[in-house]
Amino acid sequence: MIIEHANLRRLAVVGAAVAVTAAFGAAGMANADTFVPLPDGQKAGPGVTISRNGEHALVSPSLAANGAGRVVWVSGNAVADVTATPEGMPGPSNGPAGAPGTNNSSTHGTSQLSTGYVVGCQVSISDSAISAGVSGAVKLDGASGGLSLGLKLGPGEVKFVQIDYKDIRKPGVYSVEYQDAEIQIQGCAGYAQARAYSVVEIVGDSYSKTTLYGAPFSIG
């Protein structure tokens, strides 16, 4: 009789251990990271060809576990092959030769390659949504040793997140490569999307702006 009770106790302990393991396993699956491979792309513009390669994202639920937050780590490489650009640092108001200055550049006077992501909450980030305008622009902070940003988005909001940039002072090949840049999204209770962008602005006697967008992907 004593042996039978001991066996029953052992079975109860084993059963409890299995139940705990199953519970942790289910929680782990629910909070699993999602790896998102993204396609390469290329676009030609006046005096420049922009390409993106090696892009991917890793999406995770927020540690806050409130349904309104999530985290994405993005990696990729943006390359600009520039064949024609003014030497030196032309001013942002330079116009055609002999004419008043008419150009206006967000680079404040220097030709530039910049890359980052368009992030939206409950918005399908199509070309039309981007051209309709965005609510503010922010830049990832690398002061802590790694690129990271906490971004608060409300329903219907779209923001540009700049990862990095490189000045272009003469023709050549320029690239911006990033690995596991972190974007934390808070306040978005609905679905969220992101999409890479790479922009080359050439300023001087002739102003041009060429933009290459990546494929949109879900952040949950």
N, C-alpha and C positions, 0 to 999 in steps of 0.2 A: 504493500500500500504506500509506504514511504517512497519507494522507487518510482511509482506511478506519478505521485505528486511532484517529484523532482523533475521528471520528464515533461510534465505539463508546464512547469515554470520555465524550463528551457525553451519550449516551443513558443511560449508567450513572449519571451525576450527576443527570440529570433524574429517572430512576426512583427514586433514593434520596430526592430531595427530595419526590416525590409520596408515597412511603411514610411519611416523617416527618410530612408534613402530614396524611395519613390517620390516623396514630396519634394525633396531637394532637387531631384532630377527634373521634375516637372517645372519647378521654378527656374532652374537653369535654362531649360529650353525656351520658356516664355521670355527670358531676358537675354537671349542669345544675340550676339552681334550679327549684322547682315552685311556681307561683302558685295559690293556693287561694281562690276567691271564696266568701264565706259569706253566708247569707241574713239579712235583717233579722228582728227579732222584737219582740214586745210582750207585756207581762203586767200586769194590773191587780190591785192589792191594797188593803188598808184605807188609804184616804187617799192613795194613790200609784199612778201608772202608770209602769212602767219600759219603755223601748224601747232597742233597739240598732240601729245603722245604719252603713253604710260599712265593715263588717268584712271583712278579708281577711288571709291569711297567706302568707308566702314561706318555703318549706322548703328547706334546703340540707344536704348531707352535712357532717359535721364535717371540719375540716382535718386532724384526727388520722388520718382514713381507717382507723379500726380496726373499723368496723362497729357499735360500741357507742355512738357519739356522733352527734349531729345538731344543727342550729341552726334555729330558726324565728323570723322577724320578724313580729310581729302588729300590726295597726292596726285602729282602730274608734272608735266613739263611743257612750257609754252616757248616757242621759238619764233623769232622774227628774222627773216632773211631780207635785209634792207639793201636795195641796189641804188637808190637815189635819195639823198637827204643833204641839206645844207651843212657845211662844215661849221664847227663852233657852236655858239649858243645864240641863235637869232631870237629877237624879242617876240612876244606873243601878238604884237600889233602889226607885224610886218605884213604888208600887202603886196600885190603885184608890182613889179619894178616900175617906178615913176608914178605910182598911184598912192593915195592915202592908205594907211593901215586899216585893214578890215578883218583880219583874222582874229579869232578868239579861241584860245586853247586851254583846256583844263590842266595842261602840263606846265603852265606859267612860263613859257618861253623856251623850253627844251623839248626836242623830239623825244618820244618816250614809248616804251613797251610796258604795259601794265596788265596784270592778270588777277582774277579772283572769281567770285561766285555771286550770282543773283539768287537770293533766297526769298521765298514767299510763303505766306500762310493762307491756306484755303484759296489759293490762286493757281491756275494752270499757267506756268511760265512759258508762254509761247512768245514768238517774236512780237505779236501785237501787244501783249501785256507789258513787255519790256519797253516798247516804244511809247506806251502810254504814260510812262514816267514812274519814278520810284520815290519812296518816302525816306529820304536821307541816304547818306553813304558813310560807311565806317571802314576802318582798317584793322587788320589783325595786329595784335601786340606781341612782339617777340622779346620784350624786356625780361620775361621770366625764364628765358632759355629755350622756349618752344613757342611756335605761333599759336595763339589761342585768343578766342573772343567769346564773350557772352552777349548774345543778341536777343532782344525782346521784340517779338512780333505779334501784332494783333491780327484779327481776321481781315483778309483783303490787303494786307500790307506786303510790299515788296521792297527789299533793300539790296544794294550792292555792297559786297564785302571784298575789299581789296586785300589780296594776299601779299603782293610785292610788285615792284616796278624796277625798270632799268632805263637810265637815260641813253639816248641815241645821239651821238655827236658826229658820226661819220658812217658811210656805208659799211656793212659787215653783217655778221650773224650774231644775234643777241638772244639769250635765253634766260628764263626764270624757272627754276626747278624747286619744287617743294615736296615735303614728305610728312604725312600725318599732321597737317595743319588742322587745328581743332576749332570747330564752330559749335557753341552751345546755344540751343534755341529754347527760349522760355516764353510762356504766355500764349502759345499757339495751341488751342484745344482741338482744332481741326487738323486736317492733313497738311503736311508741309512738303514743298518741293525745292530743289536747288538746281542750278545750271551754271556751268563754267563760262567765263568770258575771257577773252584776250583782246586787247586793244592796242593798236599802234597809231599814234598821232605824229605826223610830220609837220613841223611849222617852218615858216620862212616865206619866201616869195610866193610859193604855192602851198596851201594848207590841205592836208588830207587826213582822213580818219578811217581806219579799216578795223572792223570788229569781227571776230570769230567766236561764235557761241558753241558750247558743247551740248551734249544730249541731256535733256531734263531727267532727273531721277527723284524718287520719293525718299523723304526722310522720315516716313512713318506718319 
